[in-house]
Amino acid sequence: MVHFPYASYLRTQRDRWLLTQSELGLLLGVSGSVISKYERLTRTPPISVLIGAEFVFGEKSKRIFPGLYEDVELAVTKRAATLAEMLQGKGDQASLSKRALLEAMARRIATEPI
């Protein structure tokens, strides 16, 4: 069982629109009991549910599942640091392009609001 230690705002969004777990499950292609597990943080939603929730509620998945988003962002950031180390001292066009991408990622993390 996966458990991430942060709040989920899926229930907040569902309650705001007076949807039952079964109704939201219907919209997202899962059962109501699975929605319950996402809300209780006992199951991690797949990307299809994240994108579906964004579409249904008009909110970024970062706002609906902030803990999950933060966990993924941290993991990618650590791997980006590894790639940056691998690119050190390289001046070819591909390496410059990759460094520019990593710098853009870092700027988004630093400036993007929740």
C-alpha positions as CSV (number, residue, x, y, z in Angstrom):
1,M,0.0,0.0,0.0
2,V,1.3,3.4,-1.0
3,H,0.9,6.3,1.4
4,F,2.2,9.8,0.8
5,P,2.2,12.0,3.9
6,Y,0.6,15.1,2.5
7,A,-3.0,16.4,2.1
8,S,-5.1,15.6,-0.9
9,Y,-7.7,18.2,-1.9
10,L,-9.7,15.7,-4.1
11,R,-12.4,15.5,-1.5
12,T,-12.5,19.3,-1.1
13,Q,-13.1,19.6,-4.8
14,R,-15.6,16.8,-4.9
15,D,-17.6,18.3,-2.0
16,R,-17.5,21.7,-3.5
17,W,-19.4,20.4,-6.5
18,L,-21.6,18.0,-4.5
19,L,-20.4,15.0,-6.3
20,T,-20.5,11.5,-4.6
21,Q,-17.4,9.3,-4.8
22,S,-19.3,7.1,-7.3
23,E,-20.1,10.1,-9.5
24,L,-16.5,11.4,-9.5
25,G,-15.3,7.8,-10.1
26,L,-17.6,7.6,-13.1
27,L,-16.1,10.8,-14.5
28,L,-12.5,9.6,-13.8
29,G,-13.0,6.0,-14.9
30,V,-12.6,4.4,-11.5
31,S,-14.9,3.1,-8.8
32,G,-16.2,5.1,-5.9
33,S,-14.2,2.9,-3.5
34,V,-11.0,3.8,-5.4
35,I,-11.9,7.5,-5.1
36,S,-12.2,6.9,-1.3
37,K,-8.7,5.4,-1.3
38,Y,-7.3,8.5,-3.1
39,E,-9.0,10.8,-0.6
40,R,-7.7,8.8,2.3
41,L,-4.2,8.8,0.8
42,T,-4.0,5.0,0.8
43,R,-3.6,4.7,-2.9
44,T,-1.7,6.8,-5.4
45,P,-3.7,7.9,-8.4
46,P,-2.3,7.1,-11.9
47,I,-1.6,9.9,-14.4
48,S,-4.9,9.4,-16.1
49,V,-6.7,10.3,-12.8
50,L,-4.5,13.3,-12.3
51,I,-5.2,14.6,-15.7
52,G,-8.9,13.8,-15.4
53,A,-9.2,15.6,-12.1
54,E,-7.5,18.7,-13.7
55,F,-10.0,18.6,-16.5
56,V,-13.1,17.9,-14.2
57,F,-12.3,20.6,-11.7
58,G,-10.3,23.1,-13.7
59,E,-7.5,23.0,-11.2
60,K,-3.9,21.9,-11.6
61,S,-3.1,18.5,-10.2
62,K,-0.5,20.3,-8.1
63,R,-3.4,21.9,-6.2
64,I,-5.5,18.7,-6.0
65,F,-2.7,16.3,-5.0
66,P,0.1,18.7,-3.6
67,G,1.9,15.9,-1.7
68,L,2.1,13.6,-4.7
69,Y,3.2,16.4,-6.9
70,E,5.8,17.5,-4.5
71,D,7.2,14.0,-4.2
72,V,7.5,13.6,-8.0
73,E,9.0,17.1,-8.3
74,L,11.6,16.3,-5.7
75,A,12.5,13.0,-7.3
76,V,12.9,14.6,-10.8
77,T,14.9,17.4,-9.3
78,K,17.4,14.9,-7.7
79,R,17.7,13.2,-11.1
80,A,18.2,16.6,-12.8
81,A,21.1,17.3,-10.4
82,T,22.7,14.0,-11.5
83,L,22.3,14.9,-15.1
84,A,23.8,18.4,-14.5
85,E,26.8,16.7,-12.9
86,M,27.2,14.5,-16.0
87,L,27.1,17.5,-18.2
88,Q,29.8,19.4,-16.3
89,G,32.7,20.5,-18.6
90,K,30.9,19.6,-21.8
91,G,30.5,22.4,-24.3
92,D,28.9,20.7,-27.2
93,Q,25.5,21.9,-28.5
94,A,23.6,19.0,-27.1
95,S,25.0,19.6,-23.6
96,L,24.3,23.3,-23.8
97,S,20.7,22.5,-24.7
98,K,20.3,20.1,-21.9
99,R,21.7,22.6,-19.4
100,A,19.3,25.2,-20.7
101,L,16.4,22.7,-20.0
102,L,17.6,22.0,-16.5
103,E,17.9,25.8,-15.8
104,A,14.4,26.3,-17.1
105,M,13.1,23.5,-14.8
106,A,14.9,25.1,-11.8
107,R,13.3,28.5,-12.6
108,R,9.8,27.0,-12.8
109,I,10.3,25.3,-9.4
110,A,11.5,28.5,-7.9
111,T,8.8,30.8,-9.3
112,E,5.7,28.6,-10.0
113,P,2.9,29.2,-7.4
114,I,0.9,26.3,-6.1
